[in-house]
Amino acid sequence: MRRLFLAAFTYTIAGLGSGLYYRELTKLNDFEGQPTMLSGVHTHFLALGTLVLLIVLVLEKLFRLSDSKLFGWFFWLYNVALVVTALMMGWHGTLTVLGQESGPAIAGTAGLGHMTMSAAFVLLFLALGKALKRDSVDSDVERVAVAA
């Protein structure tokens, strides 16, 4: 649970910092109000980093998701995917603000980050499914024990 808390806290700081970076970079380059990927970094860190991991923290508290090896895979894949995606968005957005082309490598790497995040979500749902099944079996055993 501590890892989830620290990761969520780190993403909060990254989200706030990326929002500040976006605002200041666009202001310094007279780019305010124009579309750029840079604005999405703030949202990705706060929504996918902070909020999702806080929800997973609650699920961990309720269902002990970390009892499953799948959960460890989820945690690391998810974090790698989020960082890669956000960094590529930030790089692409920064180049846009500076008037430079980003090229297909940045978009492709960001796409790999999104695909990796999808795989991480599949692992999370598999771990949650196992935990729910285990919790259901434990409840059934308790009911039988009380009835006897």
C-alpha positions in Angstrom: 0.0 0.0 0.0 2.9 2.3 0.7 4.2 2.0 -2.9 0.7 3.0 -4.2 0.6 6.0 -1.9 4.1 7.2 -2.8 3.4 6.7 -6.5 0.1 8.6 -6.3 1.9 11.4 -4.3 4.7 11.5 -6.9 2.2 11.8 -9.7 0.5 14.7 -7.9 3.7 16.6 -7.8 4.5 15.7 -11.4 1.0 16.8 -12.4 1.2 20.1 -10.7 4.8 20.7 -12.0 3.8 19.8 -15.5 0.9 22.3 -15.3 3.2 25.0 -14.2 5.7 24.1 -17.0 2.9 24.2 -19.6 1.7 27.6 -18.4 5.1 29.2 -18.2 6.5 27.8 -21.5 3.4 28.9 -23.5 3.5 32.3 -21.8 7.2 32.8 -22.5 6.8 31.8 -26.2 3.5 33.7 -26.8 1.8 30.4 -27.4 -1.1 30.8 -25.0 -4.5 29.4 -26.1 -3.1 27.4 -29.0 -3.5 23.6 -29.1 -0.6 21.5 -27.9 -0.1 18.1 -26.4 1.7 19.8 -23.5 -1.7 20.6 -21.9 -2.5 16.9 -21.6 0.5 16.0 -19.5 -0.9 17.7 -16.5 -4.2 15.9 -16.9 -2.6 12.5 -17.5 -0.4 12.7 -14.4 -3.3 13.9 -12.2 -6.0 11.6 -13.5 -4.1 8.5 -14.5 -1.4 8.9 -11.9 -3.0 10.3 -8.8 -6.7 9.4 -9.1 -6.3 5.9 -10.6 -3.6 4.9 -8.1 -5.7 6.2 -5.1 -8.6 4.1 -6.3 -6.3 1.1 -6.7 -5.0 1.8 -3.1 -8.6 1.5 -1.8 -9.0 -1.7 -3.8 -5.8 -3.0 -2.3 -7.0 -2.2 1.2 -10.3 -4.0 0.5 -9.2 -7.0 -1.5 -5.5 -7.5 -0.9 -4.7 -7.3 -4.7 -1.0 -7.5 -4.0 -1.5 -11.2 -3.0 -1.5 -11.9 -6.7 1.7 -11.8 -8.7 -0.3 -10.1 -11.4 -0.6 -7.0 -9.2 3.2 -6.5 -9.1 3.3 -6.7 -12.9 0.4 -4.3 -13.1 2.1 -1.8 -10.8 5.4 -1.6 -12.7 3.9 -1.8 -16.2 1.4 0.9 -15.3 4.0 3.2 -14.0 6.4 2.7 -16.9 3.6 3.2 -19.3 2.3 6.4 -17.7 5.8 7.9 -17.5 6.7 7.1 -21.1 3.3 8.4 -22.3 3.5 11.6 -20.4 7.2 12.3 -21.3 6.5 11.8 -25.0 3.5 14.1 -24.8 5.6 16.6 -23.0 8.4 16.4 -25.5 5.9 16.6 -28.4 4.1 19.6 -26.8 7.4 21.4 -26.0 8.5 21.0 -29.6 5.2 22.3 -30.8 5.4 25.4 -28.6 9.0 26.0 -29.9 7.8 25.7 -33.5 9.6 22.4 -34.3 8.4 19.2 -35.8 8.3 16.2 -33.5 8.5 13.3 -36.0 6.9 9.9 -35.9 9.3 8.4 -33.3 7.7 10.5 -30.5 4.2 9.6 -31.5 5.1 5.9 -31.9 6.7 5.8 -28.5 3.7 7.5 -26.9 1.5 4.9 -28.6 3.6 2.1 -27.1 3.1 3.8 -23.7 -0.7 3.7 -24.3 -0.6 0.1 -25.4 1.5 -0.9 -22.3 -1.0 0.9 -20.1 -3.8 -1.1 -21.7 -1.9 -4.3 -20.9 -1.4 -3.0 -17.3 -5.2 -2.5 -17.0 -5.8 -6.0 -18.1 -3.5 -7.3 -15.4 -5.3 -5.1 -12.8 -8.6 -6.5 -13.8 -7.3 -10.1 -13.7 -5.8 -9.5 -10.2 -9.1 -7.9 -9.1 -11.0 -10.8 -10.5 -8.8 -13.3 -8.6 -9.2 -11.3 -5.4 -13.0 -11.1 -5.7 -13.1 -14.9 -6.3 -10.9 -15.5 -3.3 -13.0 -13.1 -1.2 -16.2 -15.0 -2.3 -14.7 -18.4 -1.4 -13.6 -17.0 2.0 -17.1 -15.7 2.6 -18.6 -19.0 1.7 -16.3 -20.8 4.1 -17.2 -18.4 6.9 -20.9 -19.0 6.3 -20.5 -22.7 6.4 -18.5 -22.5 9.6 -21.1 -20.3 11.3 -23.9 -22.6 10.2 -22.2 -25.6 11.6 
